[in-house]
Amino acid sequence: MTVTLSDVAARARVSPATVSRVLNGNYPVAAATRERVLRAVDELDYVLNGPASSLAAATSDLVGILVNDIADPFFGIMAGAAQTEISGQEGTGRAGGEKLAVVCNTGGSPERELTYLTLLQRQRAAAVVLTGGALEDPEHIAAMDTKLAKLADAGTRVVLCGRPPLPGSDAIVASLAFDNRGGGRRLTEHLIALGHRRIGYVAGPVERTTTRHRLEGHRAALAAGVTPRGSGQERGDDQESLTVHGPYTRRSGYEATLELLRRAPDLTAVVAANDTVALGACAAVRERGLRIPQDISVAGFDDLPFSVDAVPALTTVRLPLFEAGARAGRLAMGTETPPPGGIATIAAELMARASTAPPRTG
């Protein structure tokens, strides 16, 4: 049942004219009254009628692309590729079948993510593309599932890019998930094959799916390929001590690597959660007077554009970010058929470069 302006007015105990004034922002309203109206809007999930829509199920020419940080190349590359497919490549500047793609920067905030989805719902967005890893919090997952279902019911196409599908959700057109576990495993297997046994790991935020999946791949490789020092419990404890979590930033990589070297001066390699973190790890290694890779190897993840130009060039795992973003854009526009079951796993490729080498002996 469609929620009306009158429903909001009744919930907020004001007149429909007052609700209209609050939502349009064209007339002064007391702060307490305004707060009551906005709370009623959120509670009832009221959707404003767009200027170009008269039907409740009609969608607009707007497409939202949600990213954690547009300044991060990981998100920027995917968003740019998706935007190109969504907005059209003809460049005619005339209104035809093109859509207006708007990038929404959440800053990694789950509250902001939900707020943007609500705003896009009110604008009757034609599609929404959500990029990057998801927050592993039951309350947020439930809220996301509810919000995406309402978007889908209103005709909005929902596509996930670089994010695993929501459990049990049928509101999503397609989920393009990167093989983070497989990539993490192959990266650590590469180091083990070179002869490394004491490998530190700079992980991302604990609550993110990307963090958990990459770390699981790393630890699976260690469990299969590294001879334990003692019992299985001791080996597990050792892995915990050689793992430090933090944001996906250069500063985090720098500080976490210094901590790892303090805990285990005998480390021969450091694996970073992504390439940006790896740059910070390299800086910390050099600050300690160590050489890369002669004294310690460093590896990253994602294969961002700068990784090949680092000195030495960074061993990493390549994710096809541009290709995934472009595919997400086509799925959002309905110009590509969704994968079977709506889920596709995108392969991750090991890129072995000069920042990793066999550990020195003696």
C-alpha positions as CSV (number, residue, x, y, z in Angstrom):
1,M,0.0,0.0,0.0
2,T,1.4,3.4,-1.0
3,V,2.1,5.8,1.8
4,T,0.6,9.2,1.2
5,L,1.4,12.7,2.4
6,S,-1.7,12.6,4.6
7,D,-0.3,9.4,6.3
8,V,2.9,11.2,7.2
9,A,0.9,14.2,8.5
10,A,-1.3,12.0,10.7
11,R,1.8,10.2,12.1
12,A,3.6,13.5,12.8
13,R,0.4,15.2,14.2
14,V,0.6,18.1,11.8
15,S,-1.2,19.3,8.7
16,P,-0.4,18.0,5.2
17,A,0.7,21.6,4.3
18,T,3.3,21.5,7.1
19,V,4.7,18.2,5.8
20,S,5.0,19.7,2.4
21,R,6.8,22.7,3.8
22,V,9.3,20.5,5.6
23,L,10.0,18.3,2.6
24,N,10.2,21.2,0.1
25,G,12.3,23.4,2.4
26,N,10.5,26.5,1.1
27,Y,9.0,27.8,4.4
28,P,10.3,28.1,7.9
29,V,9.1,25.4,10.3
30,A,9.9,25.0,14.0
31,A,12.8,22.6,14.6
32,A,10.8,20.3,16.8
33,T,8.0,20.1,14.2
34,R,10.5,19.5,11.5
35,E,12.1,16.6,13.4
36,R,8.7,15.0,14.0
37,V,7.9,15.2,10.3
38,L,11.2,13.7,9.2
39,R,10.9,10.9,11.8
40,A,7.4,10.1,10.4
41,V,8.8,10.1,6.9
42,D,11.5,7.6,7.9
43,E,9.2,5.4,10.0
44,L,6.6,5.1,7.1
45,D,9.3,5.0,4.5
46,Y,7.5,7.7,2.6
47,V,8.7,8.2,-1.0
48,L,8.4,11.7,-2.5
49,N,6.7,12.0,-5.9
50,G,9.4,13.0,-8.4
51,P,8.8,15.9,-10.6
52,A,8.7,13.8,-13.7
53,S,6.6,10.9,-12.2
54,S,2.9,10.6,-11.6
55,L,2.7,6.9,-11.3
56,A,3.8,5.2,-8.0
57,A,5.8,2.6,-9.9
58,A,7.5,4.9,-12.4
59,T,11.3,5.3,-12.3
60,S,13.4,8.3,-13.2
61,D,16.5,8.7,-15.3
62,L,18.7,8.6,-12.2
63,V,21.1,5.8,-11.3
64,G,23.0,5.8,-8.1
65,I,26.5,4.3,-7.7
66,L,27.5,3.8,-4.1
67,V,31.2,3.7,-3.2
68,N,33.1,3.8,0.1
69,D,35.7,6.4,-1.1
70,I,35.8,7.8,-4.7
71,A,39.4,9.0,-4.1
72,D,40.4,5.3,-3.7
73,P,41.3,3.9,-7.2
74,F,39.6,0.6,-6.3
75,F,36.2,2.4,-6.2
76,G,37.0,5.1,-8.7
77,I,37.9,2.6,-11.4
78,M,34.7,0.6,-10.9
79,A,32.5,3.7,-10.6
80,G,34.0,5.3,-13.7
81,A,33.5,2.2,-15.8
82,A,29.9,1.8,-14.6
83,Q,29.1,5.4,-15.2
84,T,30.3,5.2,-18.8
85,E,28.0,2.3,-19.5
86,I,25.0,3.9,-17.7
87,S,25.3,7.4,-19.1
88,G,26.0,6.2,-22.6
89,Q,29.1,6.6,-24.8
90,E,27.6,8.5,-27.7
91,G,28.2,11.9,-26.2
92,T,25.3,13.6,-28.0
93,G,24.3,15.7,-25.0
94,R,20.7,15.1,-25.9
95,A,18.1,13.4,-23.8
96,G,17.4,10.0,-25.1
97,G,17.8,6.6,-23.5
98,E,20.7,7.8,-21.4
99,K,20.6,7.9,-17.6
100,L,22.2,10.3,-15.1
101,A,24.7,8.3,-13.0
102,V,25.4,9.9,-9.6
103,V,28.3,8.7,-7.5
104,C,27.4,8.5,-3.7
105,N,30.4,8.6,-1.4
106,T,29.5,6.7,1.9
107,G,32.9,7.1,3.6
108,G,32.4,3.5,4.7
109,S,29.5,4.5,7.0
110,P,26.7,1.9,7.1
111,E,24.3,4.7,8.2
112,R,25.3,6.8,5.2
113,E,24.8,3.8,2.9
114,L,21.2,3.4,4.0
115,T,20.6,7.1,3.8
116,Y,21.7,7.2,0.2
117,L,19.5,4.3,-0.7
118,T,16.6,6.1,0.9
119,L,17.3,9.2,-1.1
120,L,17.6,7.2,-4.3
121,Q,14.3,5.5,-3.5
122,R,12.6,8.8,-3.0
123,Q,14.0,9.9,-6.4
124,R,12.6,6.7,-8.0
125,A,16.1,5.7,-9.2
126,A,16.1,3.5,-12.3
127,A,19.0,1.5,-10.9
128,V,21.4,1.3,-8.0
129,V,25.0,-0.2,-8.1
130,L,26.6,-1.0,-4.8
131,T,30.4,-1.5,-5.0
132,G,33.0,-3.0,-2.6
133,G,32.8,-5.3,0.4
134,A,29.8,-5.4,2.7
135,L,29.5,-4.8,6.4
136,E,29.2,-8.0,8.4
137,D,26.6,-6.8,11.0
138,P,23.3,-8.7,11.3
139,E,21.2,-5.5,12.0
140,H,22.7,-3.7,9.0
141,I,22.3,-6.7,6.7
142,A,18.6,-6.9,7.7
143,A,18.1,-3.2,7.1
144,M,19.8,-3.5,3.7
145,D,17.7,-6.4,2.7
146,T,14.5,-4.5,3.6
147,K,15.7,-1.4,1.8
148,L,16.8,-3.2,-1.4
149,A,13.5,-5.1,-1.5
150,K,11.6,-1.8,-1.4
151,L,13.7,-0.4,-4.2
152,A,13.2,-3.5,-6.3
153,D,9.4,-3.5,-5.6
154,A,9.4,0.1,-7.0
155,G,11.1,-1.0,-10.2
156,T,14.7,-0.1,-9.3
157,R,17.3,-2.5,-10.7
158,V,19.8,-3.4,-7.9
159,V,23.3,-4.6,-8.9
160,L,26.2,-5.5,-6.5
161,C,29.8,-5.1,-7.8
162,G,32.7,-6.5,-5.9
163,R,30.3,-7.5,-3.1
164,P,28.9,-10.9,-2.2
165,P,25.1,-11.5,-2.4
166,L,22.9,-10.8,0.5
167,P,21.8,-14.0,2.1
168,G,18.3,-14.9,1.0
169,S,17.7,-11.7,-0.9
170,D,15.8,-11.9,-4.2
171,A,15.8,-8.2,-4.8
172,I,19.1,-8.1,-6.6
173,V,19.4,-8.4,-10.4
174,A,23.0,-9.6,-10.2
175,S,25.9,-9.9,-7.8
176,L,29.4,-9.7,-9.2
177,A,31.7,-11.0,-6.5
178,F,35.5,-11.1,-6.6
179,D,37.3,-14.3,-5.7
180,N,39.0,-12.7,-2.7
181,R,39.6,-16.1,-1.0
182,G,41.2,-17.6,-4.0
183,G,43.3,-14.6,-4.7
184,G,44.5,-14.4,-1.0
185,R,45.3,-18.1,-1.1
186,R,47.3,-17.9,-4.4
187,L,49.3,-14.9,-3.1
188,T,50.4,-16.7,0.0
189,E,51.1,-19.9,-1.9
190,H,53.4,-17.9,-4.1
191,L,55.4,-16.7,-1.0
192,I,55.5,-20.3,0.5
193,A,56.8,-21.6,-2.8
194,L,59.6,-19.0,-2.7
195,G,60.5,-20.4,0.7
196,H,58.9,-18.0,3.2
197,R,57.6,-19.4,6.4
198,R,57.3,-16.4,8.7
199,I,54.7,-14.2,6.9
200,G,53.0,-11.2,8.5
201,Y,49.6,-10.1,7.4
202,V,48.2,-6.5,7.4
203,A,44.4,-7.0,7.3
204,G,41.6,-4.6,6.6
205,P,38.7,-3.7,9.0
206,V,37.5,-6.7,10.9
207,E,33.8,-6.1,10.0
208,R,34.2,-6.2,6.2
209,T,33.5,-9.2,4.0
210,T,36.6,-8.4,1.8
211,T,38.8,-8.5,4.9
212,R,37.5,-11.8,6.1
213,H,37.6,-13.5,2.7
214,R,41.2,-12.4,1.8
215,L,42.4,-13.4,5.3
216,E,40.7,-16.8,5.0
217,G,42.5,-17.4,1.8
218,H,45.9,-16.4,3.3
219,R,45.4,-18.7,6.3
220,A,44.2,-21.6,4.2
221,A,47.5,-21.4,2.2
222,L,49.5,-21.3,5.5
223,A,47.6,-24.3,6.9
224,A,48.2,-26.3,3.8
225,G,51.8,-25.3,3.1
226,V,53.6,-24.3,6.3
227,T,54.9,-26.9,8.7
228,P,53.6,-26.0,12.2
229,R,56.0,-25.2,14.9
230,G,54.0,-27.2,17.4
231,S,50.4,-28.2,17.9
232,G,47.6,-26.9,15.7
233,Q,46.6,-24.5,18.5
234,E,50.1,-23.0,18.6
235,R,50.0,-22.5,14.9
236,G,46.6,-20.8,15.1
237,D,47.9,-18.5,17.9
238,D,51.0,-17.7,15.7
239,Q,48.8,-16.7,12.8
240,E,46.8,-14.4,15.1
241,S,50.0,-12.8,16.4
242,L,51.2,-12.2,12.9
243,T,48.0,-10.5,11.8
244,V,47.2,-6.8,12.4
245,H,43.9,-5.2,11.4
246,G,43.3,-1.6,10.3
247,P,41.7,0.7,7.7
248,Y,42.5,0.3,4.0
249,T,45.0,3.2,4.1
250,R,48.7,3.8,3.6
251,R,49.1,4.9,7.2
252,S,47.5,1.7,8.4
253,G,50.0,-0.3,6.4
254,Y,52.9,1.7,7.8
255,E,51.8,1.4,11.4
256,A,50.7,-2.2,11.2
257,T,54.0,-3.3,9.6
258,L,56.1,-1.6,12.3
259,E,54.0,-3.5,14.8
260,L,54.5,-6.8,13.0
261,L,58.2,-6.3,12.9
262,R,58.2,-5.5,16.6
263,R,56.3,-8.7,17.4
264,A,58.3,-10.9,15.0
265,P,61.7,-9.5,13.9
266,D,62.3,-12.7,12.0
267,L,59.5,-12.0,9.5
268,T,60.6,-12.6,5.9
269,A,57.5,-11.4,4.2
270,V,54.5,-9.1,4.7
271,V,51.2,-9.5,2.9
272,A,49.0,-6.3,2.8
273,A,45.2,-6.3,2.5
274,N,45.4,-4.1,-0.6
275,D,48.0,-2.2,-2.7
276,T,47.5,1.1,-0.8
277,V,48.2,-0.6,2.5
278,A,51.2,-2.3,0.8
279,L,52.8,1.1,0.1
280,G,52.6,1.9,3.8
281,A,54.2,-1.5,4.5
282,C,57.1,-0.7,2.1
283,A,57.7,2.6,3.9
284,A,57.8,0.9,7.3
285,V,60.2,-1.8,6.0
286,R,62.6,0.8,4.6
287,E,62.4,2.9,7.8
288,R,63.7,-0.1,9.7
289,G,66.7,-0.2,7.3
290,L,65.6,-3.3,5.5
291,R,65.6,-3.8,1.7
292,I,62.8,-5.0,-0.5
293,P,62.9,-7.9,-1.4
294,Q,66.4,-8.9,-0.3
295,D,65.6,-8.6,3.4
296,I,61.8,-8.8,3.4
297,S,59.2,-9.4,0.6
298,V,56.1,-7.3,0.4
299,A,52.9,-8.1,-1.5
300,G,49.5,-6.3,-2.0
301,F,46.1,-7.0,-3.5
302,D,43.9,-5.4,-6.3
303,D,46.7,-4.5,-8.8
304,L,45.9,-0.8,-8.8
305,P,47.5,1.3,-11.5
306,F,50.4,2.5,-9.3
307,S,51.5,-1.0,-8.3
308,V,53.5,-1.7,-11.4
309,D,55.3,1.6,-11.0
310,A,56.3,1.1,-7.4
311,V,60.0,0.5,-6.7
312,P,60.4,-2.4,-6.8
313,A,57.2,-3.3,-8.7
314,L,54.6,-4.7,-6.4
315,T,53.6,-8.4,-6.4
316,T,49.8,-8.3,-6.1
317,V,46.6,-10.0,-7.1
318,R,44.8,-8.5,-10.1
319,L,41.1,-7.8,-9.9
320,P,39.5,-6.8,-13.2
321,L,38.0,-3.6,-11.7
322,F,37.2,-1.8,-14.9
323,E,35.7,-4.8,-16.5
324,A,33.6,-5.6,-13.5
325,G,32.4,-2.0,-13.2
326,A,31.4,-1.9,-16.9
327,R,29.5,-5.1,-16.6
328,A,27.7,-3.8,-13.5
329,G,26.7,-0.7,-15.5
330,R,25.3,-2.8,-18.3
331,L,23.4,-5.0,-15.9
332,A,22.0,-1.9,-14.2
333,M,20.8,-0.7,-17.6
334,G,19.3,-4.0,-18.6
335,T,21.6,-4.3,-21.7
336,E,23.3,-7.5,-20.5
337,T,21.7,-10.7,-19.4
338,P,22.2,-11.5,-15.7
339,P,24.4,-14.5,-14.9
340,P,22.7,-17.8,-14.0
341,G,21.2,-17.5,-10.6
342,G,22.1,-13.8,-10.6
343,I,25.6,-14.5,-9.1
344,A,29.0,-14.4,-10.9
345,T,32.4,-15.0,-9.3
346,I,35.1,-13.0,-10.9
347,A,38.6,-14.6,-11.0
348,A,41.6,-13.0,-9.3
349,E,45.0,-13.3,-11.0
350,L,48.4,-13.5,-9.3
351,M,50.8,-10.8,-10.6
352,A,54.3,-11.9,-9.4
353,R,56.7,-9.0,-9.6
354,A,60.0,-7.8,-8.1
355,S,58.8,-7.0,-4.5
356,T,58.9,-10.7,-3.6
357,A,61.9,-13.1,-3.8
358,P,63.2,-16.1,-1.8
359,P,64.2,-15.2,1.7
360,R,67.9,-14.8,2.3
361,T,69.7,-17.6,4.1
362,G,72.4,-17.4,6.7
